[in-house]
């Protein structure tokens, strides 16, 4: 590409606030993506919905970081009502780093495979995001993994802020907890609400709030969740968070 088209790569791709770009199944049909993964970088106002991913199919939304200057962060993205099934994929079936976006109504059913670092839904970082009404069963790692870390001083500063995790059903993690909210390095975690989730039958705890980095996490609210039959505990790590509120959770053995 030449001229303006080349200059826009990774910087203004997708739709607009008045006209979203949508990838979806044709009404009355189900489109199946067999294996591999669908990746979108530095996109905006884009929606991925009503798709069926099988045999290792996954979706990734991130940022163009191989050009100079780097692309803008993806924002205003919706990943809605998709299904994923098969053996565990690397890192996550839905793996994202974006802002002002939502992952909602997806069903992930995992048969086997994977390690402790492979999950159902993996939110690396971002602000103003919502993870709502998803069903994840059988992850090798965490059902939902909200975590990032800056490993080198040259890496961009990352943050997880103003995130809502609500109404999800997370079951059957084979090696980890159902949900983790955490950080490593000096990633900022400030403002996460975890509410009305059902988390059961996971190998470790229901919810893991342990911090693994140099900064204390702030303002994590955990309330009205139902936790049952999780291996080690209901909720771990909440005492080390500044301004945390952990209330009205139904925790059963």
C-alpha positions as CSV (number, residue, x, y, z in Angstrom):
1,X,0.0,0.0,0.0
2,X,1.0,3.6,-0.5
3,X,0.1,7.0,0.7
4,X,-2.8,7.5,3.2
5,X,-3.8,3.9,3.1
6,X,-0.4,2.7,4.4
7,X,-0.3,5.5,7.0
8,X,-3.7,4.2,8.4
9,X,-2.6,0.6,8.9
10,X,-3.0,-0.3,12.5
11,X,-4.4,3.1,13.4
12,X,-8.0,3.5,12.2
13,X,-9.2,0.1,11.1
14,X,-12.7,-1.2,11.8
15,X,-15.9,0.8,12.1
16,X,-17.0,4.0,13.8
17,X,-19.3,5.0,16.6
18,X,-22.1,5.4,14.1
19,X,-21.4,2.3,12.0
20,X,-19.9,-0.8,13.6
21,X,-17.9,-3.3,11.6
22,X,-19.4,-6.8,12.3
23,X,-18.3,-10.4,11.6
24,X,-21.1,-12.8,12.3
25,X,-23.0,-15.8,11.1
26,X,-25.6,-15.2,8.4
27,X,-29.1,-15.1,10.1
28,X,-30.4,-18.6,10.5
29,X,-27.0,-20.2,10.0
30,X,-23.9,-20.9,12.1
31,X,-20.5,-20.2,10.7
32,X,-17.8,-22.6,11.9
33,X,-14.1,-21.7,12.1
34,X,-12.1,-24.9,12.3
35,X,-8.7,-24.6,13.9
36,X,-6.2,-21.7,13.9
37,X,-7.2,-18.4,15.3
38,X,-8.8,-15.1,14.2
39,X,-6.6,-12.1,15.1
40,X,-7.4,-8.4,14.9
41,X,-4.9,-5.7,15.8
42,X,-5.5,-2.0,16.5
43,X,-9.2,-2.0,15.6
44,X,-12.1,0.0,16.8
45,X,-15.9,-0.3,16.8
46,X,-15.8,-4.0,15.7
47,X,-18.1,-6.8,16.7
48,X,-17.5,-10.6,16.5
49,X,-20.7,-12.6,17.3
50,X,-22.6,-15.8,16.8
51,X,-19.6,-17.8,15.5
52,X,-18.6,-21.4,16.3
53,X,-14.9,-22.1,16.9
54,X,-13.8,-25.8,16.9
55,X,-10.6,-27.8,17.0
56,X,-8.4,-25.1,18.5
57,X,-10.1,-22.1,17.0
58,X,-9.7,-18.9,19.1
59,X,-10.0,-15.2,18.8
60,X,-7.3,-12.6,19.7
61,X,-7.7,-8.8,19.8
62,X,-4.6,-6.7,20.5
63,X,-2.4,-3.9,19.3
64,X,0.0,-3.5,16.3
65,X,3.4,-3.4,18.1
66,X,5.7,-4.4,15.3
67,X,5.7,-1.0,13.5
68,X,7.1,2.4,14.4
69,X,5.2,4.1,15.7
70,X,3.1,1.4,17.2
71,X,-0.7,1.2,16.4
72,X,-3.3,2.5,18.7
73,X,-4.9,0.3,21.3
74,X,-8.0,-1.6,20.2
75,X,-11.2,-0.1,21.7
76,X,-14.9,-0.4,21.6
77,X,-14.8,-4.1,20.7
78,X,-17.7,-6.7,21.3
79,X,-17.1,-10.4,21.4
80,X,-20.7,-11.8,21.8
81,X,-22.5,-15.1,21.9
82,X,-19.8,-17.3,20.3
83,X,-19.1,-20.9,21.1
84,X,-15.7,-22.5,21.4
85,X,-15.0,-26.3,21.9
86,X,-12.2,-28.8,21.8
87,X,-8.8,-29.3,23.5
88,X,-7.2,-26.4,25.4
89,X,-5.5,-23.8,23.2
90,X,-2.5,-21.8,24.2
91,X,-3.2,-18.9,26.6
92,X,-6.9,-18.6,26.0
93,X,-9.8,-19.2,23.6
94,X,-10.6,-15.5,23.9
95,X,-7.4,-13.5,24.4
96,X,-7.7,-9.7,24.5
97,X,-6.0,-6.4,25.4
98,X,-8.3,-3.5,24.7
99,X,-10.4,-0.6,26.2
100,X,-14.1,0.1,26.6
101,X,-15.1,-3.3,25.3
102,X,-17.1,-6.3,26.3
103,X,-16.9,-10.1,26.2
104,X,-20.4,-11.4,26.8
105,X,-22.5,-14.5,26.4
106,X,-19.8,-16.8,25.1
107,X,-19.7,-20.5,25.8
108,X,-16.3,-22.3,26.1
109,X,-16.2,-26.1,26.5
110,X,-12.8,-27.6,26.9
111,X,-12.1,-31.3,26.7
112,X,-8.5,-31.8,27.7
113,X,-4.9,-30.7,27.2
114,X,-3.1,-27.5,28.2
115,X,-1.0,-26.3,31.1
116,X,-1.4,-23.9,34.1
117,X,-0.8,-20.9,31.8
118,X,-3.7,-21.7,29.4
119,X,-7.2,-20.4,30.2
120,X,-10.7,-19.9,28.9
121,X,-10.9,-16.1,28.7
122,X,-7.7,-14.0,29.1
123,X,-7.9,-10.3,29.6
124,X,-4.3,-9.0,29.6
125,X,-5.0,-5.4,30.3
126,X,-7.3,-2.4,29.6
127,X,-9.8,0.0,31.1
128,X,-13.6,0.1,31.0
129,X,-14.0,-3.5,30.0
130,X,-16.9,-5.9,30.9
131,X,-16.7,-9.7,31.0
132,X,-20.3,-10.8,31.4
133,X,-22.5,-13.9,31.2
134,X,-19.9,-16.2,29.8
135,X,-19.8,-20.0,30.5
136,X,-16.4,-21.6,30.8
137,X,-15.9,-25.3,31.6
138,X,-12.8,-27.5,31.8
139,X,-10.0,-25.0,31.4
140,X,-6.5,-26.3,32.3
141,X,-5.6,-23.0,33.9
142,X,-8.2,-20.3,35.0
143,X,-11.7,-20.1,33.6
144,X,-11.2,-16.3,33.4
145,X,-7.7,-14.9,33.7
146,X,-7.4,-11.1,34.3
147,X,-3.7,-10.5,34.6
148,X,-0.7,-8.8,33.1
149,X,2.9,-8.1,33.9
150,X,5.6,-5.8,32.6
151,X,8.7,-7.9,32.3
152,X,11.2,-5.3,31.0
153,X,11.6,-1.6,31.6
154,X,11.3,-1.0,27.8
155,X,7.8,-2.6,27.7
156,X,4.8,-0.3,27.8
157,X,3.2,0.4,31.2
158,X,0.1,-1.7,31.5
159,X,-3.0,-1.3,33.7
160,X,-6.3,-3.1,34.5
161,X,-8.8,-0.4,35.6
162,X,-12.6,-0.1,35.8
163,X,-13.3,-3.7,34.9
164,X,-16.5,-5.6,35.6
165,X,-16.6,-9.4,35.8
166,X,-20.2,-10.4,36.4
167,X,-22.7,-13.2,35.8
168,X,-20.2,-15.7,34.5
169,X,-20.3,-19.5,35.2
170,X,-16.8,-20.9,35.7
171,X,-16.5,-24.6,36.4
172,X,-14.1,-27.5,36.2
173,X,-10.7,-25.9,36.0
174,X,-8.3,-28.8,36.0
175,X,-5.2,-27.1,37.5
176,X,-6.1,-23.6,38.8
177,X,-8.9,-21.5,40.3
178,X,-12.1,-20.5,38.5
179,X,-11.1,-16.8,38.4
180,X,-8.0,-14.8,39.0
181,X,-7.6,-11.0,39.3
182,X,-3.9,-10.3,39.6
183,X,-0.7,-8.6,38.3
184,X,3.0,-9.0,38.0
185,X,5.9,-6.6,37.6
186,X,4.5,-3.1,38.0
187,X,1.2,-3.5,36.2
188,X,-1.5,-1.3,37.9
189,X,-4.7,-2.9,39.1
190,X,-7.2,-0.3,40.3
191,X,-10.9,-0.7,40.2
192,X,-12.4,-4.2,39.5
193,X,-15.9,-5.4,40.4
194,X,-16.6,-9.1,40.6
195,X,-20.2,-9.9,41.2
196,X,-23.0,-12.5,40.7
197,X,-20.7,-15.2,39.3
198,X,-21.2,-18.9,39.9
199,X,-17.8,-20.6,40.4
200,X,-17.7,-24.3,41.2
201,X,-15.7,-27.5,40.9
202,X,-12.4,-26.0,40.2
203,X,-9.1,-27.6,41.3
204,X,-7.8,-24.7,43.4
205,X,-9.8,-21.7,44.9
206,X,-12.9,-20.2,43.5
207,X,-11.4,-16.7,43.2
208,X,-7.7,-15.9,43.4
209,X,-6.8,-12.2,44.3
210,X,-3.1,-12.9,45.1
211,X,-0.8,-10.1,43.8
212,X,2.5,-11.3,42.2
213,X,4.0,-7.9,41.4
214,X,5.7,-5.0,43.1
215,X,2.5,-2.8,43.4
216,X,-0.4,-3.3,45.7
217,X,-3.7,-3.8,43.9
218,X,-6.5,-1.3,44.7
219,X,-10.3,-1.2,44.9
220,X,-11.4,-4.7,44.1
221,X,-15.0,-5.4,45.1
222,X,-16.2,-9.0,45.3
223,X,-19.8,-9.5,46.2
224,X,-22.8,-11.8,45.7
225,X,-20.9,-14.6,44.1
226,X,-21.7,-18.3,44.6
227,X,-18.7,-20.4,45.3
228,X,-18.9,-24.1,45.9
229,X,-16.8,-27.3,45.7
230,X,-13.6,-25.5,44.9
231,X,-10.4,-27.4,45.9
232,X,-8.5,-25.2,48.4
233,X,-10.7,-22.3,49.3
234,X,-13.4,-19.9,48.3
235,X,-11.4,-16.6,48.0
236,X,-7.7,-16.1,48.6
237,X,-5.5,-12.9,48.6
238,X,-8.1,-10.3,49.4
239,X,-6.4,-9.0,52.6
240,X,-3.5,-7.5,50.6
241,X,-5.6,-5.2,48.5
242,X,-6.0,-1.5,49.3
243,X,-9.7,-0.5,49.5
244,X,-11.1,-4.0,48.9
245,X,-14.6,-5.0,49.7
246,X,-15.5,-8.7,49.9
247,X,-19.0,-9.1,51.1
248,X,-22.2,-11.2,50.8
249,X,-20.6,-14.1,48.9
250,X,-22.1,-17.6,49.3
251,X,-19.2,-19.9,50.0
252,X,-19.8,-23.6,50.4
253,X,-17.3,-26.5,50.8
